[in-house]
Amino acid sequence: MQTYNLGTWLFAPIAVGIIVSASAVVLQRRGEEAQQKMPAYSRHLRLLFWSVVFFYLLAILGGLSYGFMTTDAAQEAGAANLDSGQVIALETIFGPFRNALCEGSATTVASVAGIVFLINVLGILISYVLPGFFLVPGFLLLLYVGWTQGRSLAEWDASTLGSMLGFSWMLALESFSYVLGTVAGMNFSLALLVRSWTGRDTRGAALRAAGCTALKLFGLILAILFIQALSETLYVRQVLLHGGSGIPLMPY
């Protein structure tokens, strides 16, 4: 039976993303003189965003390449993502919904999606926005997450093209929220530490500008995670219909 390895199919798009983000960083640096009409804060924020995207995708590609070269590496990485305690906790939360979700109950789909949404929002705040405020720890954590994601992608196989595309869609949405959360935290910290970062005259004005940006980014994160939670719930239903347990979530 034909299978679709996520790492093989996503290798080229990730490589393209690295080239695009690197080009954006270079153009942003070289085009500073031509962009003088653009506020300094906007230029700095764009540079930060594309730099974080570049290194994050580079970490994913590095983990993916390592996973291809070592037979058991990705499998170990996937197993390390959830320990037994996390599996038990997720089973306790979502286990009672399994049968109703298989039947396609709209109420159950909405309930599960709502729980997934809340868990993911808290996860972004605790694991990415807060560490991002401390700059280096948040940045290194994002790189580590990208590395482990890449290693896992090398091992994951989907049974159908639809399964591969659906899982890739969920992963892309969640990964983008990781980047935005880290950027929000790092941007606020840089506004606090570097007076010229926002182009404001006072530190108070700089913090207000960074806070406004953080709210906008968090609003975007909420919208992304809402779509991701609904997509994940519908995907889990397909996993259950194909005989899987849905915990931990892997392609069917």
C-alpha positions as CSV (number, residue, x, y, z in Angstrom):
1,M,0.0,0.0,0.0
2,Q,1.3,3.4,-0.9
3,T,2.2,5.7,1.9
4,Y,3.1,9.4,2.1
5,N,6.0,10.3,4.3
6,L,5.5,13.8,5.7
7,G,9.2,14.6,5.8
8,T,9.7,13.7,2.2
9,W,6.7,15.8,1.0
10,L,7.4,18.8,3.3
11,F,11.1,18.9,2.7
12,A,10.8,21.1,-0.4
13,P,8.2,23.6,1.0
14,I,10.3,24.0,4.2
15,A,13.4,24.7,2.1
16,V,11.5,27.2,0.0
17,G,10.3,28.8,3.3
18,I,13.9,29.2,4.4
19,I,14.9,30.8,1.1
20,V,11.9,33.2,1.3
21,S,12.5,34.2,4.9
22,A,16.3,34.6,4.3
23,S,15.6,36.8,1.3
24,A,13.1,38.9,3.4
25,V,15.7,39.4,6.1
26,V,18.4,40.5,3.5
27,L,16.0,42.7,1.6
28,Q,14.8,44.3,4.9
29,R,18.4,45.0,5.9
30,R,19.5,46.4,2.5
31,G,16.2,48.3,1.9
32,E,16.4,50.3,5.2
33,E,17.4,53.5,3.3
34,A,14.6,53.0,0.8
35,Q,12.1,52.4,3.6
36,Q,12.7,55.5,5.6
37,K,9.1,56.5,5.2
38,M,8.1,53.3,7.0
39,P,8.2,53.8,10.8
40,A,11.4,52.3,12.5
41,Y,9.2,50.1,14.7
42,S,7.6,48.5,11.7
43,R,11.0,47.8,10.1
44,H,12.4,46.3,13.3
45,L,9.3,44.2,13.9
46,R,9.4,42.8,10.3
47,L,13.1,42.0,10.7
48,L,12.5,40.2,14.0
49,F,9.6,38.2,12.5
50,W,11.5,37.0,9.4
51,S,14.6,36.3,11.4
52,V,12.7,34.1,13.8
53,V,10.9,32.3,10.9
54,F,14.2,31.7,9.2
55,F,15.9,30.1,12.1
56,Y,12.8,28.1,13.1
57,L,12.5,26.6,9.6
58,L,16.2,25.9,9.6
59,A,15.9,24.0,12.9
60,I,13.0,22.0,11.4
61,L,15.0,21.2,8.3
62,G,18.0,20.2,10.4
63,G,15.9,17.9,12.5
64,L,14.3,16.4,9.4
65,S,17.7,15.8,7.8
66,Y,19.0,14.2,11.0
67,G,15.8,12.0,11.2
68,F,16.4,10.8,7.6
69,M,20.0,9.8,8.5
70,T,19.2,8.0,11.7
71,T,16.6,5.3,11.6
72,D,15.3,5.5,15.1
73,A,15.9,9.2,15.8
74,A,12.5,10.5,14.7
75,Q,10.7,7.6,16.4
76,E,12.5,8.5,19.7
77,A,11.7,12.1,19.2
78,G,8.0,11.4,18.7
79,A,7.9,9.2,21.8
80,A,9.6,11.9,23.8
81,N,7.0,14.5,22.8
82,L,4.4,12.9,25.2
83,D,5.4,11.1,28.4
84,S,3.0,8.6,30.0
85,G,1.7,11.2,32.4
86,Q,0.7,13.5,29.5
87,V,-1.0,10.5,27.7
88,I,-3.0,9.7,30.8
89,A,-4.0,13.3,31.2
90,L,-5.1,13.6,27.6
91,E,-6.9,10.3,27.8
92,T,-8.8,11.5,30.9
93,I,-9.9,14.7,29.2
94,F,-10.7,13.5,25.7
95,G,-11.4,9.8,26.2
96,P,-15.1,10.2,27.2
97,F,-15.7,12.1,23.9
98,R,-14.3,9.3,21.6
99,N,-17.5,7.4,20.8
100,A,-19.6,10.5,20.3
101,L,-16.9,12.1,18.1
102,C,-16.9,9.0,15.9
103,E,-20.6,9.4,15.4
104,G,-20.1,12.9,14.3
105,S,-22.1,14.7,16.9
106,A,-21.9,18.4,16.3
107,T,-22.1,19.2,20.0
108,T,-19.2,16.9,20.7
109,V,-17.1,18.4,17.9
110,A,-17.7,21.9,19.3
111,S,-16.9,20.8,22.8
112,V,-13.7,19.0,21.9
113,A,-12.6,21.8,19.6
114,G,-13.2,24.3,22.5
115,I,-11.1,22.3,24.9
116,V,-8.3,21.9,22.3
117,F,-8.5,25.6,21.7
118,L,-8.2,26.5,25.4
119,I,-5.3,24.1,25.9
120,N,-3.4,25.4,22.9
121,V,-3.9,29.1,24.0
122,L,-2.6,28.4,27.5
123,G,0.3,26.4,25.9
124,I,1.3,29.3,23.6
125,L,1.2,31.8,26.5
126,I,3.2,29.6,28.9
127,S,5.6,27.9,26.4
128,Y,6.3,30.7,23.9
129,V,5.1,34.2,24.8
130,L,6.5,34.1,28.4
131,P,9.9,32.5,27.4
132,G,10.1,34.8,24.5
133,F,10.1,37.7,26.9
134,F,13.5,36.4,28.2
135,L,14.8,36.5,24.6
136,V,17.5,33.8,24.4
137,P,15.6,31.1,26.3
138,G,12.5,31.6,24.3
139,F,14.4,31.7,21.0
140,L,16.4,28.5,21.9
141,L,13.2,26.8,23.0
142,L,11.6,27.5,19.6
143,L,14.6,26.1,17.9
144,Y,14.4,22.9,20.0
145,V,10.7,22.5,19.2
146,G,11.5,22.9,15.5
147,W,14.3,20.3,15.7
148,T,12.0,17.8,17.4
149,Q,9.3,18.5,14.9
150,G,11.7,17.8,12.0
151,R,12.8,14.5,13.5
152,S,9.2,13.4,13.9
153,L,8.3,14.4,10.4
154,A,11.0,12.0,9.1
155,E,9.2,9.1,10.7
156,W,5.5,9.9,10.2
157,D,3.7,8.2,7.3
158,A,0.2,8.9,6.1
159,S,-1.9,6.3,4.4
160,T,-3.6,8.8,2.0
161,L,-2.8,12.1,0.3
162,G,-5.7,13.7,2.2
163,S,-4.3,12.5,5.5
164,M,-0.9,13.9,4.7
165,L,-2.3,17.3,3.6
166,G,-4.7,17.5,6.6
167,F,-2.0,16.8,9.1
168,S,0.4,19.2,7.4
169,W,-2.3,21.9,7.5
170,M,-2.7,21.4,11.3
171,L,1.0,21.4,11.9
172,A,1.5,24.6,9.8
173,L,-1.2,26.5,11.8
174,E,0.2,25.4,15.1
175,S,3.8,26.1,14.1
176,F,2.9,29.6,12.9
177,S,1.3,30.3,16.3
178,Y,4.6,29.2,18.0
179,V,6.5,31.8,15.9
180,L,4.0,34.6,16.6
181,G,4.0,33.9,20.3
182,T,7.7,33.9,20.5
183,V,7.9,37.1,18.4
184,A,5.3,38.8,20.7
185,G,7.4,38.0,23.8
186,M,10.7,39.0,22.2
187,N,9.3,42.2,20.8
188,F,8.0,43.3,24.2
189,S,11.4,42.6,25.8
190,L,13.3,44.4,23.1
191,A,11.0,47.5,23.5
192,L,11.9,47.4,27.2
193,L,15.6,47.0,26.7
194,V,16.4,48.9,23.5
195,R,15.2,52.5,23.5
196,S,15.4,52.9,19.7
197,W,13.5,49.7,19.0
198,T,10.1,51.3,18.7
199,G,11.3,54.8,17.8
200,R,9.3,56.2,20.7
201,D,10.7,59.1,22.9
202,T,10.0,57.6,26.3
203,R,10.1,54.1,27.7
204,G,6.5,54.3,28.6
205,A,5.5,55.1,25.0
206,A,7.7,52.2,23.8
207,L,6.0,49.7,26.2
208,R,2.6,50.9,25.1
209,A,3.5,50.4,21.4
210,A,4.9,46.9,22.2
211,G,1.8,46.1,24.2
212,C,-0.4,47.2,21.4
213,T,1.6,45.0,19.0
214,A,1.4,42.0,21.4
215,L,-2.4,42.4,21.6
216,K,-2.7,42.4,17.8
217,L,-0.4,39.4,17.5
218,F,-2.3,37.6,20.2
219,G,-5.6,38.3,18.3
220,L,-4.1,36.7,15.2
221,I,-2.9,33.8,17.3
222,L,-6.4,33.3,18.7
223,A,-7.8,33.2,15.2
224,I,-5.2,30.7,14.0
225,L,-5.7,28.5,17.0
226,F,-9.5,28.5,16.6
227,I,-9.1,27.2,13.0
228,Q,-6.4,24.8,14.1
229,A,-8.5,23.4,17.0
230,L,-11.5,22.7,14.7
231,S,-9.2,21.2,12.0
232,E,-7.6,19.0,14.6
233,T,-10.9,17.8,16.0
234,L,-12.2,16.8,12.6
235,Y,-8.8,15.1,11.8
236,V,-9.0,13.1,15.0
237,R,-12.4,11.9,14.0
238,Q,-10.9,10.6,10.8
239,V,-8.1,8.9,12.9
240,L,-10.8,7.2,15.0
241,L,-12.7,6.1,12.0
242,H,-9.5,4.5,10.6
243,G,-9.0,2.5,13.8
244,G,-6.6,4.8,15.7
245,S,-6.9,6.2,19.2
246,G,-6.0,9.8,18.5
247,I,-3.7,9.9,21.5
248,P,-0.9,10.8,20.8
249,L,-2.1,12.3,17.5
250,M,-0.3,11.0,14.4
251,P,-1.3,10.7,10.8
252,Y,-3.6,7.8,9.9
